[in-house]
Amino acid sequence: PAAPTVDKFAFDKWSDGTNLFTTDEVKDRAVTGNVTYTATYVQAQFDVANNVTGSENLTVPTSAARNTPYTVTIEDYEEGTYTYVLSYSIGNEPKTVSNNGNTFTIPGAEITDDITLLSVAKTAMEHAVDLGASLTGADKATYGTDFTGAIASYEPAKYTYAVKYRVNSGTEQDATVSGSSFTIPAD
């Protein structure tokens, strides 16, 4: 038998009042008397409430399908700048998921109830720094923060100093030098 359709629900199994059966099991059962089968359903679509506060520009679909991964997109995402963690709840169970590029994906197996998006935590990424032998400072720089270091063997009476840097394989630029210290601006 074909199950009738019900909005936002998906057919699950047939019930004889005591046991549940798949459609194939019903077809294969030997019937020896009157039996009534009732279609049982599970919710197929769930509502999504976006309660995220803050400045993240998110694209949030308003519903999620059972057993189907649910994806939220970070519209203003820039590679190498921040990591994000989305806090959400399914039913009353709190959960988190980290971004993968410009998206958060909640695994389909978790989609069993309504979803509430609660918050997005944003953390500046750290990047490795290669200072060479003549400069000292931290081995990592935090995105959005000035980087400061020092000239290892500072002799102002003998030398005039300039510190050059490049981000990734970009254009060489001048750091600001003040005495034995140098600063690379956050931008």
N, C-alpha and C positions, 0 to 999 in steps of 0.2 A: 504494500500500500504506500501511496505517496502521502507525505505529511503536509498539512496545510501550512501556509506561511503566516508568520506573525511579525509585525514591525519591531525592529531592534532585537529580535530573538532568532536563534537558530535551532533547528530540530536537533535533538540529542539522541533519544532512544524511544522505543515503544514500551509501554507498561501494561501488564495484565492485572494490575492492582497489587501484585506481590513482588514481581521480578521485573527487571529491565532487560530489553532485548534489542539488538541491532536489527536493521531492516532485513539483512540476510538471515539472521537467526529466526525471525518471524516467518520468513518464506520457507525455511527448512523444518519448522516445527510440525509434528504430527498432531492434527487437531482431532480430538475424540469427542468433543461436545461443544456447547456454546462457549465462546470466549470473546471478550471485548478488549481491544487494545486501545490505549490512549496515548497520543503523542506527547512526549515530554520535551521541554525546551530549556535552553540556557540563554542567558542574555548575550547577544552578539555585538551590540554597540554600547559604548559607555560614554558618558559625558565627561568633558575635561573642563575644570575650572582653573583659570589662570589668576592666581593670587600673588604673583611675583611682584615685589616692589623693587625699585631701583631703576637704573638707566639702561639696562640691557634691552636691546631692540630684538625681541623674539617674535618669530612667526609660530603661532600655536594653533594647530587644528583643534576644532571644538569637540571632536568625538574621536574615540579610539575603538578599533575592532578587536574582539577576542582573538587571542593567539596570533596577532599580527603586530610586528614591531611598530612602536609609536615614536615619531621623530619630531623634535622641536628644533627650529633653525635659529642660529644667532646671526642676525642680518649684518651687524657692523663688525664681524669677526675679522681680525688681521692675524695671519700666521706669525708665530713667534713672539706674540705680545703678552697674552694672558692665558691661563688655564681657568676653566670654569667648572663648577660643580652645581648641578641642579638638585635641589631637595624637593621631594614630592611625596604624596601618599596615595596609596591605592586602597580604597576602603579607609580603614583607620590605621593602616600599617605604614610608618614612615620609611622612606628609602632615599637613596641618592644615586646619581649617575654622573660621571665625568664626561666632558665634551670630547668628541672625536672630530677634530677640525672644527667646522662651523655648525655641528649638530650634536644634540643629545639624542640617544636612542634608548627607549625603554624596551627591554626584551618582550617579545610577544607572549611568552609563557607567563609573564607577570600581569598581563591585561585580563583581569578577572573581575574588575569592579570599576566604579567611577574613579577618575584620577583628579587630584588637586595638586597643581604646581604651586610650591610654597615660596621658594627663594632661589637666587643664583648667587653663589660666592665666586668672586673674581680675584685671582691671585696673579701678580706680575711674574712672568717667567724669568728665570736666571739663565745667563748664557756664559759659556767659557770665555776667558780672557787669556791671550798669549802676550805677556809683557816683554818677552825676550830677556836678555841678560842685563841691560842697562836701566831697567825700570823695576820698581817694586809696587806692590798693591795686591788687592784681592784677586783670587783666581776666577771669580765670577762677577758679572755685572747684572743688575736687576733692571728689567725693562722699565722705562719711565723714570729712572733715577740717575742723576749725575754720577759718573764714575771718577773717583779721585785716586791718584797714585803719587809716587815720588820718583825722582831721578836718583838712581843708586849711588853714584859717585859724583856728588854735586860740587863743582869747583868754579864758582862764578868769576873769580879773578882770571881764570884761564880761558873759559868757554862761554859762549852764548848758546842757550839751549832752545830747541824747538822739539816738540813731540808731535809726531804724525800718527794718525790712526785711520783705519778703515773698518767698516762694519761688513762682515761676510766678505765678499769680493767686490765691494762697492768702491767708490772714489776715495782717494786718499784725502784726508782733511787735517787741519791743525787743531790740536788741543790747546786750551788756555794754560799757559805756564806762568806760575807766580812763585818766584824763589825756586826751591827744590821740588815744589808740588806741581802737579798738572791735573786738569779737569777736562773730562770729555762730557759734553752736555747730553742730557737725556734724550733730546729729540734725535 
